[in-house]
Amino acid sequence: MKKVTKECISRAKTALSSKSTASEVGRHKLAATRYAILRDYKDGHLKADKAMSMLGLQKTVFYELVKRMEGATSYRTIVTDSPGRKDGLMVTNSEVLKLIEEMFLEHYPDSKKISVVWKACQAQADNRRMLRPSYHTVKRWINSKGERLLHAMTHSSDQTKQKYEARAGYKVTTRPLEWVQFDHTVVDLLVVDENDRNVIIGRPWISLAVDLHTRVVLGFYLSFLPPSAVSVAMLMESCVLPKDPFLAKLGLPGHLLPMHGLPEVIHTDNAKEFISDVFVLNAKDFGIDVQHRDIPQKHQGGHIESLIGKLMLNTVHGLPGSTGSNTVQRKHLRSAKRAGITLTGLREILCYHFHAYHDSKHSALGKSPEEAWNEHYAKYPGPKMLDAAQHEDFKYRFYPEIHDKQIVPEGIELFRRFYFDSAIKNRVREKVLVKYDPYDLSFIFVNLDGTWTKIPCKRNNFNKSADFETYRWQRQQKGARDGTMGKAGAQSFSEAHKVKKAEVKLTTQEKRKRKAEKGKEDYKEQASTHKKAPIHKDLNTSLKPGATTTTKSNPKGQKKEASNVYNISKLFQSETIVDFDDAPVVIYDSNTR
């Protein structure tokens, strides 16, 4: 029989799986045969020499197997692995392994490529005068670190937790409105302007409220700008109050979205609009407890995020102008070219979609969300709701507000409009608290002596939209500001500038000409004065005007060279008494022309 070395025994396996190869199965059969012979030896039925002969084993290996069989009840204790290097075993020099580790920690987090680490290993190995590790050695070492570690080195800790951390717990609810989740996301759709459908406004935000027990969509709100207190206020109204007025404005039947009520708990993330004390305390005043996710446990909002994902996939991604959920999809969609849905149109589509969703069987419920809602309230009292008299107070409480708005003679100026009513006629210059309905800017609410008064819009000079989200988008567009000229006006402005430059140029030339003429006249007058003055004896008059000569050193016997430069210092060093009645000495620059 084939002899087995001691090294093979040290790597014995103890299990056989359905994925085992034929070689592994053969080793198990061999171990089973050996186990029977060794068992006879241990029971005293065979002598050691006879057993070794039957097994074809050396004495050392034989007794090693006998030792491993102590207390064993199965042959698997003596199953050997295949000879050779075990997968993942590194036999490289320790210094090389240390080099690979250093280069891995330095380069892999940024590059995420094995080839970059290998190149760094080559360069450092040459610097340290050691053997270069091969590419496969570097690759085996990196792959041996495990998928989770490699992912953690190239992603944030939050992303790693989301992918690899166990999340065994789940929220248990017993009734509708017990636990309602709020969240926001950007809609994967380009929306066009309602007044000019050739203009793309952009991708709106959607805010959703989902009842965890029944998976019912209690409310939603679309916004062009990022989530804010306005988004939360309108989502609260959509969630708590009947949606009939909202659906009526869209021209839709009221039965599409009948579910509403006061939640017991609102569960949100930690966005600033949700952790606001104003929002939390106002909700508490109506018996609603606002709770926030643990940081950074995103999976705690998994139900609403799952619904958002299905909403995008099943509804939005099928609409013209969809951007897809990633850049790869976006390349082939021609979103800007196909965009054709307005904000109002998207609201209508979502209302119909949510109605269809409520009437569809849900995998987690075994029934539709609407059936789950109705079945519960068929057995128990209906959902907790506000009385009709409290609706306005609820709206006022959560509507966005503007503090210290001053009343001017024309009324209250807000949103490029003027609001006026006889109630504020005698309150000019007073500062008041104002609230508004983002769905309808045709009126505002003003707090006058503790009472909310509805003030209508009297003047909309710029014909801005009554929808707050559309108005905010219009306000952010640069457009043509006051003073913008047309092409003809701009051309005339340019011509006027040219005329101005020409006039200034002519005036400057004329002034220079007059100045030059005046200079010539002054020069002539000065020259005539010089001619009348007596010539000093020390001046050399033999030279022409303008000549410049200097006195040079004179060797003996040579005649001294004359100069027309007057020695002023000699004049002051002279002891001769100056007669001030004599003609003055005239000193001038001979280079003056």
C-alpha positions as CSV (number, residue, x, y, z in Angstrom):
1,M,0.0,0.0,0.0
2,K,1.0,3.6,-0.5
3,K,3.2,4.9,2.3
4,V,2.0,8.1,4.1
5,T,4.4,10.6,5.7
6,K,4.0,12.1,9.1
7,E,3.4,15.6,7.6
8,C,0.2,14.4,5.8
9,I,-1.2,12.9,9.1
10,S,-0.7,16.3,10.8
11,R,-3.1,17.8,8.4
12,A,-5.9,15.2,8.9
13,K,-9.5,16.1,8.0
14,T,-12.5,15.1,10.0
15,A,-15.4,15.8,7.6
16,L,-16.6,14.9,4.2
17,S,-19.1,17.2,2.4
18,S,-21.1,16.9,-0.8
19,K,-18.6,19.1,-2.5
20,S,-15.7,16.8,-1.8
21,T,-13.6,15.7,-4.8
22,A,-13.0,12.1,-5.8
23,S,-9.5,12.3,-4.3
24,E,-11.0,13.3,-0.9
25,V,-13.5,10.5,-1.1
26,G,-10.7,8.0,-1.9
27,R,-8.7,9.2,1.2
28,H,-11.8,8.7,3.4
29,K,-12.2,5.1,2.0
30,L,-8.5,4.5,2.8
31,A,-8.9,5.8,6.3
32,A,-12.0,3.6,6.9
33,T,-9.9,0.5,5.9
34,R,-7.0,1.5,8.1
35,Y,-9.4,2.2,11.0
36,A,-10.7,-1.3,10.9
37,I,-7.2,-2.8,11.0
38,L,-6.0,-0.4,13.7
39,R,-9.1,-1.2,15.8
40,D,-8.3,-5.0,15.6
41,Y,-4.7,-4.1,16.8
42,K,-6.0,-2.1,19.7
43,D,-8.4,-4.9,20.7
44,G,-5.5,-7.4,20.7
45,H,-6.6,-9.4,17.7
46,L,-3.5,-8.4,15.7
47,K,0.2,-7.9,16.6
48,A,1.9,-4.6,15.7
49,D,4.2,-6.2,13.1
50,K,1.3,-7.9,11.4
51,A,-0.8,-4.7,11.4
52,M,2.1,-2.5,10.0
53,S,2.6,-5.1,7.3
54,M,-1.1,-5.1,6.4
55,L,-1.2,-1.3,6.3
56,G,2.2,-0.8,4.7
57,L,3.1,1.9,7.2
58,Q,6.4,2.8,8.8
59,K,6.6,2.3,12.6
60,T,6.6,6.0,13.4
61,V,3.5,6.7,11.2
62,F,1.7,3.6,12.5
63,Y,2.0,4.6,16.2
64,E,1.0,8.2,15.3
65,L,-2.2,6.8,13.9
66,V,-2.7,4.6,16.9
67,K,-2.3,7.7,19.1
68,R,-4.8,9.7,17.2
69,M,-7.3,6.9,17.4
70,E,-7.5,7.1,21.2
71,G,-11.1,7.8,22.2
72,A,-12.2,8.0,18.6
73,T,-15.4,6.5,17.5
74,S,-15.1,7.2,13.8
75,Y,-12.5,6.7,11.0
76,R,-12.5,10.5,10.3
77,T,-9.8,11.1,12.9
78,I,-7.2,9.5,10.7
79,V,-8.3,10.9,7.3
80,T,-5.3,12.6,5.7
81,D,-5.2,15.6,3.5
82,S,-3.6,15.6,0.1
83,P,0.2,15.9,0.0
84,G,1.6,19.3,-0.9
85,R,1.2,22.9,0.2
86,K,-2.1,23.7,1.8
87,D,-4.2,26.4,0.2
88,G,-3.3,29.9,1.6
89,L,-0.1,28.7,3.1
90,M,2.7,31.3,2.6
91,V,6.3,30.0,2.5
92,T,7.8,33.3,1.6
93,N,10.6,34.9,3.6
94,S,9.3,36.8,6.6
95,E,11.0,40.0,5.5
96,V,9.2,39.8,2.2
97,L,5.9,39.2,3.9
98,K,6.5,42.3,6.1
99,L,7.3,44.3,3.0
100,I,4.0,43.2,1.4
101,E,2.1,44.1,4.5
102,E,3.6,47.6,4.7
103,M,2.9,48.3,1.0
104,F,-0.6,46.9,1.3
105,L,-1.5,49.2,4.2
106,E,0.0,52.2,2.4
107,H,-1.3,51.8,-1.1
108,Y,-4.4,49.5,-1.1
109,P,-6.9,51.9,0.6
110,D,-6.4,54.5,-2.1
111,S,-5.8,52.4,-5.2
112,K,-7.9,49.3,-4.4
113,K,-5.7,47.4,-6.8
114,I,-3.4,44.5,-6.3
115,S,-1.2,45.6,-9.2
116,V,-0.4,48.9,-7.4
117,V,0.6,47.1,-4.3
118,W,2.8,44.8,-6.3
119,K,4.6,47.7,-8.1
120,A,5.2,49.4,-4.7
121,C,6.7,46.1,-3.4
122,Q,9.0,46.0,-6.4
123,A,10.3,49.5,-5.8
124,Q,10.8,49.1,-2.1
125,A,12.4,45.7,-2.5
126,D,15.0,47.2,-4.8
127,N,15.6,50.1,-2.3
128,R,16.1,47.5,0.5
129,R,18.2,45.2,-1.6
130,M,16.0,42.2,-1.1
131,L,14.2,39.8,-3.4
132,R,11.1,41.1,-5.2
133,P,7.9,39.2,-4.4
134,S,6.0,37.9,-7.4
135,Y,2.6,39.2,-8.4
136,H,1.0,35.9,-7.4
137,T,2.6,36.0,-4.0
138,V,1.2,39.5,-3.4
139,K,-2.2,38.5,-4.7
140,R,-2.4,35.4,-2.5
141,W,-1.3,37.4,0.6
142,I,-4.0,40.1,-0.1
143,N,-6.8,37.6,-0.8
144,S,-6.0,35.7,2.4
145,K,-7.1,38.8,4.4
146,G,-10.7,38.1,3.7
147,E,-13.4,40.0,1.8
148,R,-14.7,41.9,4.9
149,L,-11.2,43.4,5.7
150,L,-10.6,44.4,2.1
151,H,-14.0,46.0,2.0
152,A,-13.4,47.9,5.2
153,M,-10.1,49.3,3.9
154,T,-11.8,50.8,0.9
155,H,-15.2,51.8,2.4
156,S,-16.5,53.7,5.4
157,S,-17.2,51.8,8.6
158,D,-20.9,52.5,8.1
159,Q,-20.9,50.9,4.7
160,T,-19.0,47.9,6.0
161,K,-21.5,47.5,8.9
162,Q,-24.4,47.7,6.5
163,K,-23.0,44.9,4.3
164,Y,-21.5,42.5,6.9
165,E,-23.1,43.2,10.3
166,A,-25.9,40.9,11.5
167,R,-29.3,42.5,12.1
168,A,-31.4,39.9,13.7
169,G,-33.9,42.2,15.5
170,Y,-37.1,43.6,14.1
171,K,-39.9,45.8,15.2
172,V,-43.0,44.1,16.4
173,T,-46.3,46.1,16.1
174,T,-49.9,45.1,17.0
175,R,-52.0,47.9,15.4
176,P,-52.0,50.5,12.7
177,L,-50.6,54.0,13.6
178,E,-48.5,52.5,16.4
179,W,-45.3,53.1,14.5
180,V,-45.0,55.4,11.5
181,Q,-41.7,56.0,9.7
182,F,-40.8,59.3,8.0
183,D,-38.1,59.7,5.4
184,H,-37.0,61.7,2.3
185,T,-35.3,60.9,-1.0
186,V,-34.7,62.4,-4.4
187,V,-37.0,61.2,-7.1
188,D,-35.2,59.5,-10.1
189,L,-37.1,61.7,-12.6
190,L,-36.5,65.0,-14.3
191,V,-39.6,67.3,-14.0
192,V,-40.5,70.0,-16.5
193,D,-42.0,73.5,-15.9
194,E,-45.8,73.7,-16.1
195,N,-45.7,77.0,-17.9
196,D,-43.0,76.1,-20.4
197,R,-42.6,72.3,-20.9
198,N,-39.4,72.9,-22.8
199,V,-37.7,73.9,-19.5
200,I,-36.5,71.2,-17.2
201,I,-36.7,72.1,-13.5
202,G,-34.8,69.2,-12.1
203,R,-35.3,66.2,-9.8
204,P,-37.8,66.8,-7.0
205,W,-37.6,65.4,-3.4
206,I,-40.3,63.2,-2.0
207,S,-41.1,62.9,1.7
208,L,-43.0,59.7,2.7
209,A,-44.9,58.5,5.8
210,V,-45.4,54.7,6.1
211,D,-47.4,52.8,8.7
212,L,-45.2,49.9,9.8
213,H,-48.0,47.5,10.8
214,T,-50.1,47.7,7.6
215,R,-47.4,49.1,5.2
216,V,-49.9,51.8,4.2
217,V,-48.6,55.1,2.8
218,L,-50.2,57.6,5.1
219,G,-48.9,60.7,3.4
220,F,-46.4,62.2,0.9
221,Y,-45.1,65.6,-0.2
222,L,-43.1,66.6,-3.3
223,S,-40.6,69.4,-3.1
224,F,-38.1,70.9,-5.5
225,L,-35.6,71.9,-2.8
226,P,-34.0,69.8,-0.1
227,P,-36.0,68.7,2.9
228,S,-36.8,71.4,5.4
229,A,-39.4,72.4,8.0
230,V,-41.8,73.0,5.2
231,S,-41.5,69.4,4.0
232,V,-42.1,68.1,7.5
233,A,-45.1,70.3,8.0
234,M,-46.8,69.3,4.8
235,L,-46.0,65.6,5.4
236,M,-47.6,65.9,8.9
237,E,-50.7,67.4,7.3
238,S,-50.9,64.7,4.7
239,C,-50.5,62.0,7.3
240,V,-52.9,63.2,10.0
241,L,-55.7,65.1,8.1
242,P,-58.0,63.9,5.4
243,K,-56.6,64.2,1.9
244,D,-59.9,65.1,0.2
245,P,-59.0,68.8,-0.2
246,F,-55.6,67.9,-1.7
247,L,-57.1,65.4,-4.1
248,A,-59.9,67.8,-5.1
249,K,-57.3,70.4,-6.1
250,L,-55.8,67.8,-8.4
251,G,-59.2,66.8,-9.7
252,L,-58.9,63.3,-8.3
253,P,-61.6,61.2,-6.4
254,G,-61.3,61.2,-2.6
255,H,-61.4,57.4,-2.3
256,L,-57.8,57.0,-3.7
257,L,-56.1,57.8,-0.4
258,P,-58.6,57.4,2.5
259,M,-56.2,56.3,5.3
260,H,-55.1,58.9,7.8
261,G,-54.9,59.5,11.6
262,L,-52.7,60.5,14.5
263,P,-49.6,58.3,14.8
264,E,-48.6,57.1,18.3
265,V,-44.9,57.2,17.3
266,I,-43.1,58.9,14.4
267,H,-39.8,57.3,13.7
268,T,-37.2,59.3,11.8
269,D,-33.6,59.6,11.0
270,N,-31.5,62.4,12.6
271,A,-31.9,65.1,10.0
272,K,-32.0,68.6,11.4
273,E,-35.7,69.1,10.3
274,F,-36.7,66.0,12.4
275,I,-34.7,66.8,15.5
276,S,-36.0,70.3,15.7
277,D,-37.4,71.1,19.1
278,V,-40.3,73.0,17.5
279,F,-41.4,69.9,15.5
280,V,-40.9,67.5,18.4
281,L,-42.8,69.6,21.0
282,N,-45.6,70.5,18.6
283,A,-46.1,66.8,17.8
284,K,-46.0,66.0,21.6
285,D,-48.8,68.6,22.1
286,F,-51.1,66.4,19.9
287,G,-50.0,63.1,21.6
288,I,-47.4,62.1,19.0
289,D,-44.0,60.8,20.3
290,V,-41.1,61.6,17.9
291,Q,-38.3,59.0,18.1
292,H,-35.0,59.0,16.1
293,R,-32.9,56.1,14.8
294,D,-29.8,55.2,16.7
295,I,-26.7,56.6,15.0
296,P,-25.6,55.2,12.5
297,Q,-28.1,52.3,12.4
298,K,-29.7,52.9,9.0
299,H,-31.3,49.5,8.9
300,Q,-33.8,50.7,11.6
301,G,-35.5,52.5,8.8
302,G,-35.4,49.6,6.4
303,H,-39.2,49.3,5.8
304,I,-39.7,52.8,4.4
305,E,-36.4,52.6,2.5
306,S,-37.6,49.3,0.9
307,L,-40.8,51.0,-0.1
308,I,-38.9,53.9,-1.6
309,G,-36.8,51.5,-3.6
310,K,-39.9,49.7,-4.9
311,L,-41.6,53.0,-5.7
312,M,-38.6,54.1,-7.8
313,L,-38.3,50.8,-9.6
314,N,-41.9,50.0,-10.2
315,T,-43.3,53.5,-10.9
316,V,-40.7,56.3,-11.5
317,H,-38.3,54.3,-13.6
318,G,-41.0,53.7,-16.2
319,L,-41.8,57.4,-16.7
320,P,-40.3,59.5,-19.4
321,G,-37.4,61.5,-18.1
322,S,-36.3,58.9,-15.6
323,T,-32.7,59.1,-14.6
324,G,-32.4,55.6,-13.3
325,S,-30.9,54.7,-9.9
326,N,-27.2,55.0,-11.0
327,T,-24.9,56.5,-13.5
328,V,-24.6,53.3,-15.6
329,Q,-28.4,53.3,-16.2
330,R,-28.4,57.1,-16.8
331,K,-26.1,56.8,-19.8
332,H,-28.7,55.0,-21.9
333,L,-31.9,56.7,-20.8
334,R,-31.7,60.1,-22.5
335,S,-33.5,61.6,-19.5
336,A,-33.3,65.3,-20.5
337,K,-34.6,64.6,-24.0
338,R,-37.5,62.4,-22.9
339,A,-38.6,64.5,-19.9
340,G,-42.2,65.5,-20.0
341,I,-43.8,65.2,-16.6
342,T,-44.8,68.3,-14.5
343,L,-44.8,68.5,-10.8
344,T,-48.7,68.4,-10.7
345,G,-48.6,65.5,-13.1
346,L,-46.2,63.6,-10.9
347,R,-48.5,64.2,-7.9
348,E,-51.4,62.7,-9.8
349,I,-49.4,59.7,-10.9
350,L,-48.2,59.0,-7.3
351,C,-51.7,59.2,-6.0
352,Y,-52.9,56.5,-8.5
353,H,-49.8,54.5,-7.8
354,F,-50.3,54.5,-4.0
355,H,-53.9,53.4,-4.5
356,A,-52.8,50.5,-6.7
357,Y,-50.1,49.6,-4.1
358,H,-52.7,49.6,-1.3
359,D,-54.8,47.2,-3.3
360,S,-51.9,44.8,-4.0
361,K,-51.0,41.7,-2.0
362,H,-47.9,42.4,0.2
363,S,-45.4,39.6,0.7
364,A,-44.8,40.5,4.4
365,L,-48.5,40.7,5.2
366,G,-50.0,37.9,3.1
367,K,-52.7,40.5,2.1
368,S,-53.0,44.0,0.7
369,P,-52.2,47.0,3.0
370,E,-55.7,48.2,2.6
371,E,-57.1,44.9,3.7
372,A,-54.8,44.8,6.7
373,W,-56.0,48.3,7.7
374,N,-59.7,47.6,7.2
375,E,-59.5,44.2,9.0
376,H,-58.1,45.7,12.1
377,Y,-60.6,48.5,12.4
378,A,-63.4,46.2,11.6
379,K,-62.7,44.5,15.0
380,Y,-61.4,47.5,17.0
381,P,-62.3,51.2,17.3
382,G,-61.3,53.4,14.4
383,P,-58.0,55.3,14.2
384,K,-57.4,58.2,16.4
385,M,-58.3,61.4,14.5
386,L,-58.6,65.1,15.1
387,D,-62.0,66.8,15.3
388,A,-62.9,69.0,12.4
389,A,-62.6,72.0,14.7
390,Q,-59.0,71.2,15.4
391,H,-57.9,70.9,11.7
392,E,-57.1,74.6,11.3
393,D,-55.2,74.7,14.6
394,F,-53.2,71.6,13.6
395,K,-52.3,73.3,10.3
396,Y,-51.3,76.6,12.0
397,R,-49.1,74.7,14.4
398,F,-47.1,72.9,11.7
399,Y,-47.3,75.4,8.8
400,P,-44.0,77.2,8.1
401,E,-43.8,80.6,9.7
402,I,-42.1,84.0,9.3
403,H,-41.4,86.0,12.4
404,D,-41.5,89.8,12.8
405,K,-43.0,90.6,9.3
406,Q,-43.7,94.3,9.1
407,I,-47.0,95.6,7.8
408,V,-46.4,98.4,5.2
409,P,-49.0,100.8,3.8
410,E,-49.7,98.4,0.9
411,G,-50.2,95.5,3.3
412,I,-47.8,92.6,3.9
413,E,-45.2,92.0,1.2
414,L,-44.3,88.4,0.8
415,F,-43.4,86.0,-2.0
416,R,-43.3,88.9,-4.5
417,R,-47.0,89.6,-3.6
418,F,-49.0,92.0,-1.5
419,Y,-51.5,90.7,1.0
420,F,-54.1,93.1,2.4
421,D,-57.3,93.0,4.4
422,S,-59.3,95.5,6.5
423,A,-58.1,93.7,9.6
424,I,-54.5,95.1,9.2
425,K,-55.6,98.5,7.9
426,N,-54.8,100.3,11.1
427,R,-51.6,98.2,11.9
428,V,-49.1,99.8,9.6
429,R,-45.5,99.5,10.9
430,E,-46.5,96.7,13.3
431,K,-44.5,93.4,13.2
432,V,-46.6,90.2,13.2
433,L,-46.1,86.5,13.0
434,V,-47.1,85.1,9.5
435,K,-47.8,81.5,8.4
436,Y,-48.6,80.1,5.0
437,D,-49.9,77.1,3.2
438,P,-47.2,75.8,0.7
439,Y,-49.9,74.4,-1.6
440,D,-51.7,77.7,-1.9
441,L,-50.0,81.1,-1.6
442,S,-53.2,83.0,-2.6
443,F,-53.6,83.7,1.2
444,I,-51.6,83.8,4.4
445,F,-52.4,83.6,8.1
446,V,-51.5,86.4,10.4
447,N,-51.5,86.3,14.2
448,L,-53.4,89.4,15.4
449,D,-53.7,89.6,19.2
450,G,-53.5,85.8,19.5
451,T,-56.0,85.0,16.8
452,W,-55.1,83.7,13.3
453,T,-56.6,85.8,10.6
454,K,-56.7,84.8,6.9
455,I,-55.3,87.6,4.7
456,P,-55.9,87.2,0.9
457,C,-53.4,88.2,-1.8
458,K,-54.4,91.5,-3.5
459,R,-51.5,92.0,-5.9
460,N,-49.2,89.5,-7.7
461,N,-47.2,91.8,-9.9
462,F,-44.9,89.2,-11.3
463,N,-47.5,86.5,-11.8
464,K,-45.6,84.0,-9.7
465,S,-47.0,80.5,-9.1
466,A,-49.4,79.9,-6.1
467,D,-47.5,76.7,-5.4
468,F,-44.7,77.4,-3.0
469,E,-42.3,74.8,-4.5
470,T,-42.8,76.1,-8.0
471,Y,-42.4,79.7,-6.7
472,R,-39.2,78.8,-4.9
473,W,-37.8,77.4,-8.2
474,Q,-38.9,80.5,-10.1
475,R,-37.3,82.7,-7.5
476,Q,-33.9,80.9,-7.9
477,Q,-33.8,81.3,-11.7
478,K,-31.5,84.1,-12.8
479,G,-33.6,85.3,-15.7
480,A,-33.5,88.9,-16.8
481,R,-33.0,91.2,-13.9
482,D,-34.1,94.9,-13.9
483,G,-32.0,96.9,-16.3
484,T,-31.4,94.1,-18.7
485,M,-31.2,95.6,-22.3
486,G,-32.3,94.2,-25.6
487,K,-30.0,93.8,-28.5
488,A,-30.8,97.2,-30.1
489,G,-30.5,99.0,-26.7
490,A,-27.1,97.3,-26.1
491,Q,-25.9,98.4,-29.5
492,S,-26.9,102.0,-28.8
493,F,-25.2,101.9,-25.4
494,S,-22.0,100.7,-27.2
495,E,-22.2,103.5,-29.8
496,A,-22.6,106.1,-27.0
497,H,-19.5,104.8,-25.3
498,K,-17.6,105.1,-28.6
499,V,-18.7,108.7,-29.1
500,K,-17.6,109.5,-25.5
501,K,-14.1,108.0,-26.1
502,A,-13.8,110.0,-29.4
503,E,-14.7,113.3,-27.7
504,V,-12.3,112.8,-24.9
505,K,-9.6,112.0,-27.4
506,L,-10.1,115.2,-29.4
507,T,-10.2,117.3,-26.3
508,T,-6.9,115.7,-25.0
509,Q,-5.2,116.4,-28.4
510,E,-6.3,120.0,-28.4
511,K,-5.0,120.5,-24.9
512,R,-1.7,119.0,-25.8
513,K,-1.4,121.3,-28.9
514,R,-2.2,124.4,-26.9
515,K,0.4,123.4,-24.2
516,A,3.1,122.9,-26.9
517,E,2.4,126.3,-28.4
518,K,2.6,128.0,-25.1
519,G,5.9,126.2,-24.4
520,K,7.3,127.6,-27.7
521,E,6.2,131.1,-26.8
522,D,7.9,130.9,-23.4
523,Y,11.1,129.6,-24.9
524,K,11.3,132.4,-27.4
525,E,10.7,135.0,-24.7
526,Q,13.4,133.5,-22.5
527,A,15.9,133.3,-25.4
528,S,15.4,137.0,-26.2
529,T,16.1,137.9,-22.6
530,H,19.3,135.9,-22.7
531,K,20.6,137.8,-25.8
532,K,20.3,141.2,-24.0
533,A,22.3,140.0,-21.0
534,P,26.2,140.6,-21.0
535,I,28.5,137.6,-21.4
536,H,30.6,136.6,-18.5
537,K,34.4,136.6,-19.0
538,D,34.7,132.9,-17.9
539,L,32.3,131.7,-20.6
540,N,33.7,130.3,-23.8
541,T,31.8,131.9,-26.6
542,S,33.8,130.2,-29.4
543,L,31.7,127.1,-29.1
544,K,28.3,126.7,-30.8
545,P,25.2,126.6,-28.6
546,G,24.5,123.1,-27.4
547,A,28.1,121.9,-27.5
548,T,29.4,120.1,-24.4
549,T,33.1,120.0,-23.6
550,T,35.1,119.3,-20.5
551,T,38.5,120.5,-19.2
552,K,41.1,117.9,-19.5
553,S,44.4,117.5,-17.7
554,N,47.2,119.4,-19.5
555,P,50.8,118.2,-19.8
556,K,53.5,120.8,-19.6
557,G,54.1,122.9,-22.6
558,Q,50.6,122.3,-24.0
559,K,47.9,124.9,-24.3
560,K,44.9,124.6,-22.0
561,E,41.7,123.5,-23.7
562,A,38.8,126.0,-23.4
563,S,35.4,125.0,-22.0
564,N,32.1,126.8,-22.0
565,V,31.1,125.3,-18.6
566,Y,31.0,128.0,-15.9
567,N,32.7,127.1,-12.7
568,I,30.2,128.1,-10.0
569,S,32.3,126.9,-7.1
570,K,35.1,129.3,-8.2
571,L,32.6,132.1,-8.1
572,F,31.7,131.5,-4.5
573,Q,35.4,130.9,-3.5
574,S,36.4,134.3,-4.8
575,E,37.3,137.0,-2.2
576,T,36.3,139.8,-4.6
577,I,33.5,142.0,-3.2
578,V,30.4,141.5,-5.3
579,D,28.9,144.7,-6.6
580,F,25.2,144.0,-6.8
581,D,24.8,146.9,-9.3
582,D,26.7,144.9,-11.9
583,A,24.8,142.9,-14.5
584,P,24.0,139.4,-13.1
585,V,25.8,136.3,-14.3
586,V,23.5,134.2,-16.6
587,I,23.9,130.5,-16.2
588,Y,22.0,128.2,-18.7
589,D,22.1,124.6,-19.9
590,S,24.0,124.5,-23.2
591,N,22.0,121.3,-24.2
592,T,18.7,123.2,-24.2
593,R,17.4,123.4,-27.7
